[in-house]
Each structure stands twice: as structure tokens, then as C-alpha cells.
Amino acid sequence: MSADGPAWGLRERWAWGLLLLAALFLRTWDLGSRAFHHDESIHGWFTHQLAFQGEYVYDPVYHGPVQYLAVAASFRLLGDSDLTARLPAALGGVGLVAMAMLLRARFGRRAAFASGVLLAVSPNLLYFTRFCREDVWSLLGTFGLFLWLDRWWRTRRVADLALAAVWGSVAFASKENFYVLGALMAPSLLAAVWEPGRGFPLVAKLRALLDLLERHGAAIAGAILLFFTLSELAYTLFLVHPESGNPVFQAISYWWGQHKVERVGGPKSYYLPRILQYEFAIVLPALALVAARIRRFGAAERFVASLALSSVAMYAWLGEKTPWLLLHQLLPFVPLAGAAWAAVGASRVRALAVAAPAFAATLVSALSLSFWNPLLSPSHPRAESVVFTQTSPEMMPLVRDVLAAGAAGEDPAAAVSGEAVWPLSWYLRREKVLWALPAAGTRPPLVVVNEEKVGEAQRLVGGGYFVERVPLRVWWLPEVSRSPVRPNARELLTYLFTRRPWNPVGAQYVAVLRRPDGERPSR
């Protein structure tokens, strides 16, 4: 057996090739059709500034630089659009599936392939790798860091240690939950050191560590230097902004503050029903494997099991609750779930009886979340519990109307103020738009304002505009019920099989004032 695991066979190569093609298809099909989420519009706008103006300064509110660098490259190569903004994350999702190949040496070829399948069809991983978000880069960096560290542990090749440092810098410069990962290393490393029947042979492990440092200290120091060098280059935009070279205090202080005030709060059980609804094919088999085999686990299995369980506990305790943070809890369960499904697959009868229905249910959930019900609208009767909030599709006809006004020579093509500034700043980035209430006496073709500003806007333009109420952002909060009683069994089953929610979706509306047809503004 090589350092990469068992020798590759032709059938296995074909299986992986087809799996990667399927992952690519699922992540790129119809990628640009859904309206940009509020956060996506902000990421897209700042990346546009970086790609075409060379402007970027790290701000922990908007996460690390890796996403902006990746999307800026996409914009420069392919042009700026919703599709090209999301494409790097989609390709990153395919890369995450490909990384599962490196599990072969530690878990075996079947467990590695099963892990790849789970990464490809996981409903949440599929959905959020079809977004212009930073989470996929954090996942890639974390997965790559551990996979190549494990590979170096087996090979002692300097190149493997260097690759671990590269992926570690990607994780560090992607998202501030790298610090959460760092906090979880203590219990995970203790679990790896623990040996059934012997407890924690710390003295022997300390001697082994000192011996490791003596033999490979230069290579380890070089990898640490590479990690910090790449991280500094990313955070400072290749030394253009040296003031961003030490982001640690700024990042921790801001995000710890957000968790303390629970800016986006929720119950400590927030993630549990979403895991059971969508990710049962990953988490439940992994937990079953831990319960059945923990005393036979090696150090690597104990490490990922502890990381998985402590991640769930940590994110339940932290104040901020958003669906995309579920991804960071999910990743360490994947190798264990792959091993569990590989064991099930050893019996064809059990595989057909258990795996086929579970895979079918997971695939249906993934298709529903990413393709059938990825949007929210007051006019859409279905909702997914992990679609946290979404720009209403009713905003896109408004975007097309402003673009048409701009093409007809209107200056400004619209006046936009209030909540609609995002995502319209992204969609109207090339148009002559007044990002404020119109000046008195001017009559732009379209005026977009918060609903409470309609009267003021009408007075400024001189009246006569038709007023339309348009949903801007829409959300569904399953935790909020219309009564103190949670959904009854019938409501819950109806939702699970039809995605029809048991309580109404919420929406934030804006007012669109339209100038009468045929009227031209006075010059």
C-alpha cells in the first residue's frame, strides 16, 4: 500500500470521474438565475471594486480576503455577473468533493468514495456552494489542512507539510471561525492522544513530540513561516495595506461581540432540527459508528469524532445562529459517515434496504433546496428551513425596468434610498442612479424608497407617480409559531413532504414610485 492508500483501479477512477462531473453539474446548473442574497450583493460589490478599481481593505464584518481574491479573478477572466460571482464557490464545492480522495489512505477506498458522494449531494453543502459566500473557502482550507497534515504524518515529505500550510492559510484568511476551530483543537488532540485501556500516556507522547521536533523542526518552522507569509499577503492585499497585517484582535473582538449580543440569535437547539431534516445521511451514520466502534478507533478517528461533537456543542453555545454555520459542524462528520456507509455497503442486502432510501431522501432534499424551492416569496407557497432570508424574485423586474430606463438615456435612471440599496447597488452598478431621495422638482422614471417615505418622495417629485408595493427580502422562521404550541404532527408531516410551512413567511416591502408612461422629465 502506498502513502495514498490502495492502488487505483480503472473502475474506481471512472467512479470518481463521474462523481466529480455530477458534482460540477449540480453546482453550476442554472447558477445565475436566483436573485442575489443581501450578503451576496455586498460581496459582489466589494469584489467589483477590487477587480476593476484595485480597492480592498479587510473588514471583519465582511470576512476574509480569500473570497474577494477568487471572485475578482473570475470577474477579470469572465466578466462580472451573478453567474461569475458564484462560479468560484461552485468550483470550490467540486474541489471539496475531490479532496475526499485523500481519505483513501486512512479510511479505505470505499469510505473515501462514500465521503465524496456525501459531500457532493449534501443538501446544505450543495446549496451554500451555489452562493457567493466565503464558507466554501473556509471548508476547503480546513479540510486541506487536516488532510495534508495527515499525509505528511505518513510520508514525512516536506511538500505535504508545505501544502498543509497553504491550505491552513486559506482557512485563516477566509473566515473568522478559524479561531473557533483553533479553540476546538484542545479536546480533539486530547481525544487523539487517548488510548483505550491506557488513558492519556502524556509522557510517552511528549517524548514522541520532542523527537519529532528534533528530526523535522526545520521543516515545521518553514511551514509555519509559509502559513504566516501567505496569510499576510492575503490580508494586506499583497502589502498594499500593511495596517491589516495583524487581523487577529480586530476579528476576534468584532465577532465575539456579535455572538454576545446575538445579532442573529436563536435557541441552542437551532441546528438540531435542520441537521435531522437535511443531513441525516451524514450525522446519524457517523454517530452510530462512534457508538459502535469508539474503543477500536485509531488516533485519526478519535480526532475527527471529537472535532465533530465539540463543533456541534460549540456552535450550539455561541450566540449567533445562521444556517451556513451548520456546514462547519458537518465537515468533520463526513469521514466517519463515509466509513459507516462503507460498512453498510459490505452487505448488499443492507445496502439496498438502508442506503438506497437514505440516499434517495437526501437527493430529493438537495434538489428541493437548491432547485425547486431555493427562493422565498409571499407568492411562493413553499419554504426551506435553511433559506435564512432571500431577495424576493419580484425585485428582478424592477432591476430590468431601471436598466431599460438607463438604456433610454434617463439620467438618473432611478432614485434609490433605504433598504433597497442592497442588492440594487450590485445590480445597478453601471447605471446613473441617485442613491438618495430625489431632489425637489426632479422627476426620475423610478423612485425606490422605504414604505414610510412614500409621502415625502411624492412631495419631492411633485406627485402624480403610481405607487407599487414590492417585497424586497423574505424569510421564514420555523421557530416562530402562530400559537404557544409548536406545529402539530399533521402540520409537520405536511411540511416535510410538501415544504408548505405551518406559519406564514415574513417579508420586508419597499415602495416603487413610477412616473406616468410617456412623461419625460424637464431638463
Backbone hydrogen bonds, N-H to C=O, Kabsch-Sander energy under -0.5 kcal/mol:
donor,donor_aa,acceptor,acceptor_aa,energy
2,S,5,G,-1.4
5,G,2,S,-1.7
13,R,9,G,-2.2
14,W,10,L,-2.4
15,A,11,R,-2.5
16,W,12,E,-2.5
17,G,13,R,-2.5
18,L,14,W,-2.7
19,L,15,A,-2.2
20,L,16,W,-2.6
21,L,17,G,-2.0
22,A,18,L,-2.4
23,A,19,L,-2.6
24,L,20,L,-2.3
25,F,21,L,-2.6
26,L,22,A,-2.6
27,R,23,A,-1.5
28,T,24,L,-1.4
29,W,25,F,-2.1
31,L,28,T,-1.5
33,S,30,D,-0.9
41,S,37,H,-2.4
42,I,38,H,-1.5
43,H,39,D,-2.7
44,G,40,E,-3.2
45,W,41,S,-2.2
46,F,42,I,-2.5
47,T,43,H,-2.3
48,H,44,G,-2.2
49,Q,45,W,-2.0
50,L,46,F,-1.9
51,A,47,T,-3.2
52,F,48,H,-2.3
53,Q,49,Q,-1.8
54,G,49,Q,-0.6
54,G,50,L,-0.9
55,E,49,Q,-1.7
56,Y,54,G,-0.6
58,Y,235,Y,-0.5
59,D,63,H,-0.6
62,Y,59,D,-1.9
63,H,60,P,-0.9
64,G,174,S,-1.3
66,V,173,A,-2.1
69,L,65,P,-2.4
70,A,66,V,-2.5
71,V,67,Q,-2.8
72,A,68,Y,-2.2
73,A,69,L,-1.8
74,S,70,A,-1.7
75,F,71,V,-2.6
76,R,72,A,-2.4
77,L,73,A,-2.0
78,L,74,S,-3.1
79,G,75,F,-2.0
81,S,79,G,-0.6
85,A,81,S,-1.8
86,R,82,D,-1.6
87,L,83,L,-1.7
90,A,86,R,-2.0
91,L,87,L,-2.7
92,G,88,P,-2.4
93,G,89,A,-2.0
94,V,90,A,-1.6
95,G,91,L,-2.3
96,L,92,G,-1.9
97,V,93,G,-1.5
98,A,94,V,-2.3
99,M,95,G,-2.1
100,A,96,L,-0.7
100,A,97,V,-1.1
101,M,98,A,-2.0
102,L,99,M,-2.0
103,L,100,A,-1.8
104,R,101,M,-1.8
107,F,103,L,-3.1
108,G,103,L,-0.6
108,G,104,R,-1.8
112,A,108,G,-2.2
113,F,109,R,-2.2
114,A,110,R,-2.7
115,S,111,A,-2.3
116,G,112,A,-2.2
117,V,113,F,-2.4
118,L,114,A,-2.3
119,L,115,S,-2.4
120,A,116,G,-1.9
121,V,117,V,-2.2
122,S,118,L,-1.5
126,L,122,S,-2.8
127,Y,123,P,-2.4
128,F,124,N,-2.7
129,T,125,L,-1.1
130,R,127,Y,-1.2
131,F,128,F,-0.7
133,R,131,F,-1.7
137,W,134,E,-0.7
138,S,134,E,-1.5
139,L,135,D,-2.5
140,L,136,V,-2.7
141,G,137,W,-2.4
142,T,138,S,-2.4
143,F,139,L,-3.0
144,G,140,L,-2.9
145,L,141,G,-2.4
146,F,142,T,-2.1
147,L,143,F,-2.7
148,W,144,G,-2.6
149,L,145,L,-1.7
150,D,146,F,-2.3
151,R,147,L,-2.1
152,W,148,W,-2.5
153,W,149,L,-2.3
154,R,150,D,-1.4
155,T,151,R,-2.2
156,R,152,W,-3.3
161,L,157,R,-1.4
162,A,158,V,-2.5
163,L,159,A,-2.1
164,A,160,D,-2.0
165,A,161,L,-1.9
166,V,162,A,-2.1
167,W,163,L,-2.6
168,G,164,A,-2.4
169,S,165,A,-2.1
170,V,166,V,-1.6
171,A,167,W,-2.2
172,F,168,G,-2.4
173,A,169,S,-2.3
174,S,171,A,-1.1
175,K,171,A,-1.3
178,F,175,K,-1.4
179,Y,176,E,-1.6
181,L,177,N,-2.3
182,G,178,F,-2.1
183,A,179,Y,-1.8
184,L,180,V,-1.6
185,M,181,L,-0.6
185,M,182,G,-1.0
186,A,183,A,-0.6
188,S,184,L,-1.5
189,L,185,M,-3.1
190,L,186,A,-2.1
191,A,187,P,-2.1
192,A,188,S,-1.8
193,V,189,L,-2.1
194,W,190,L,-1.9
195,E,199,G,-2.8
198,R,195,E,-2.1
199,G,195,E,-2.0
202,L,200,F,-2.7
205,K,201,P,-2.2
206,L,202,L,-2.7
207,R,203,V,-2.2
208,A,204,A,-2.1
209,L,205,K,-2.3
210,L,206,L,-2.5
211,D,207,R,-2.3
212,L,208,A,-2.2
213,L,209,L,-2.5
214,E,210,L,-2.1
215,R,211,D,-2.1
216,H,212,L,-2.9
217,G,213,L,-1.2
220,I,216,H,-2.4
221,A,217,G,-2.7
222,G,218,A,-2.2
223,A,219,A,-2.1
224,I,220,I,-2.3
225,L,221,A,-2.3
226,L,222,G,-2.3
227,F,223,A,-2.5
228,F,224,I,-2.2
229,T,225,L,-2.4
230,L,226,L,-2.5
231,S,227,F,-2.1
232,E,228,F,-2.5
233,L,229,T,-2.3
234,A,230,L,-2.1
235,Y,231,S,-2.8
236,T,232,E,-2.3
237,L,234,A,-1.2
238,F,233,L,-3.9
240,V,236,T,-1.0
240,V,237,L,-0.9
241,H,236,T,-2.9
244,S,241,H,-2.1
245,G,242,P,-1.9
251,A,247,P,-2.9
252,I,248,V,-2.8
253,S,249,F,-2.6
254,Y,250,Q,-1.8
255,W,251,A,-2.4
256,W,252,I,-2.4
257,G,253,S,-1.4
258,Q,254,Y,-1.8
259,H,255,W,-2.2
260,K,256,W,-2.0
261,V,257,G,-2.2
262,E,258,Q,-0.9
263,R,258,Q,-1.7
265,G,262,E,-0.8
270,Y,267,P,-2.0
274,R,270,Y,-0.6
275,I,271,Y,-2.5
276,L,272,L,-2.4
277,Q,273,P,-2.0
278,Y,274,R,-2.2
279,E,274,R,-0.6
279,E,275,I,-1.6
282,I,279,E,-1.3
283,V,279,E,-2.5
284,L,280,F,-1.1
286,A,282,I,-1.5
287,L,283,V,-2.6
288,A,284,L,-2.3
289,L,285,P,-2.3
290,V,286,A,-2.3
291,A,287,L,-2.5
292,A,288,A,-2.0
293,R,289,L,-2.6
294,I,290,V,-1.5
296,R,293,R,-2.5
297,F,293,R,-0.6
297,F,294,I,-1.1
302,R,298,G,-2.4
303,F,299,A,-2.3
304,V,300,A,-2.4
305,A,301,E,-2.3
306,S,302,R,-2.3
307,L,303,F,-2.5
308,A,304,V,-2.5
309,L,305,A,-2.3
310,S,306,S,-2.8
311,S,307,L,-1.8
312,V,308,A,-1.8
313,A,309,L,-2.0
314,M,310,S,-2.6
315,Y,311,S,-2.6
316,A,312,V,-1.6
317,W,313,A,-1.7
318,L,314,M,-2.5
321,K,264,V,-3.5
322,T,320,E,-0.5
325,L,322,T,-1.4
326,L,323,P,-1.9
327,L,324,W,-1.1
329,Q,325,L,-0.7
329,Q,326,L,-0.6
330,L,326,L,-1.7
331,L,327,L,-1.9
333,F,330,L,-1.5
334,V,330,L,-0.7
334,V,331,L,-1.5
336,L,332,P,-0.5
337,A,333,F,-2.6
338,G,334,V,-2.9
339,A,335,P,-2.0
340,A,336,L,-2.2
341,W,337,A,-2.8
342,A,338,G,-2.0
343,A,339,A,-1.9
344,V,340,A,-2.0
345,G,341,W,-2.5
346,A,342,A,-0.7
346,A,343,A,-0.7
347,S,344,V,-1.7
348,R,346,A,-0.6
351,A,347,S,-2.6
352,L,348,R,-2.3
353,A,349,V,-2.2
354,V,350,R,-2.8
355,A,350,R,-0.8
355,A,351,A,-0.6
356,A,351,A,-1.6
358,A,354,V,-1.7
359,F,355,A,-3.2
360,A,356,A,-2.5
361,A,357,P,-2.6
362,T,358,A,-2.2
363,L,359,F,-2.8
364,V,360,A,-2.5
365,S,361,A,-2.2
366,A,362,T,-2.5
367,L,363,L,-2.7
368,S,364,V,-2.6
369,L,365,S,-2.5
370,S,366,A,-2.4
371,F,367,L,-2.3
372,W,367,L,-2.0
373,N,368,S,-3.4
380,H,377,S,-1.8
383,A,499,R,-2.6
387,V,384,E,-1.4
388,F,386,V,-1.6
390,Q,474,V,-2.3
392,S,472,L,-2.8
395,M,392,S,-1.9
396,M,393,P,-1.3
398,L,394,E,-0.6
399,V,395,M,-1.9
400,R,396,M,-2.3
401,D,397,P,-2.0
402,V,398,L,-2.2
403,L,399,V,-2.4
404,A,400,R,-2.2
405,A,401,D,-2.1
406,G,402,V,-2.5
407,A,403,L,-2.4
408,A,404,A,-1.5
409,G,406,G,-1.5
410,E,405,A,-2.2
413,A,432,K,-3.2
414,A,432,K,-0.6
415,A,446,L,-2.1
416,V,434,L,-2.8
417,S,448,V,-2.2
420,A,417,S,-0.7
421,V,418,G,-1.6
422,W,419,E,-1.1
424,L,420,A,-1.4
425,S,421,V,-3.1
426,W,423,P,-1.1
427,Y,423,P,-1.7
428,L,424,L,-2.6
429,R,426,W,-1.3
431,E,428,L,-1.3
433,V,431,E,-1.3
434,L,414,A,-2.5
435,W,433,V,-0.7
436,A,434,L,-1.6
441,G,460,L,-3.2
442,T,439,A,-1.9
447,V,513,L,-2.1
448,V,415,A,-3.2
449,V,447,V,-0.5
449,V,511,A,-2.4
451,E,509,Y,-0.6
453,K,450,N,-2.1
454,V,451,E,-1.4
457,A,453,K,-2.5
458,Q,454,V,-2.6
459,R,455,G,-2.0
460,L,456,E,-2.0
461,V,457,A,-2.1
462,G,458,Q,-1.0
463,G,458,Q,-2.2
466,F,514,R,-2.6
468,E,512,V,-2.4
470,V,468,E,-0.6
470,V,510,V,-2.7
472,L,508,Q,-3.4
473,R,508,Q,-1.2
474,V,390,Q,-2.3
475,W,506,G,-2.5
476,W,387,V,-0.5
476,W,388,F,-0.5
480,V,477,L,-1.6
481,S,479,E,-0.7
492,L,488,N,-2.6
493,L,489,A,-2.5
494,T,490,R,-2.4
495,Y,491,E,-2.2
496,L,492,L,-2.6
497,F,493,L,-1.9
498,T,494,T,-1.8
499,R,495,Y,-3.1
500,R,494,T,-0.6
506,G,475,W,-3.0
508,Q,473,R,-2.9
509,Y,507,A,-0.5
510,V,470,V,-2.7
511,A,449,V,-2.9
512,V,468,E,-3.1
513,L,447,V,-3.4
513,L,511,A,-0.6
514,R,466,F,-3.1
514,R,512,V,-0.6
515,R,445,P,-2.4
519,E,516,P,-1.8
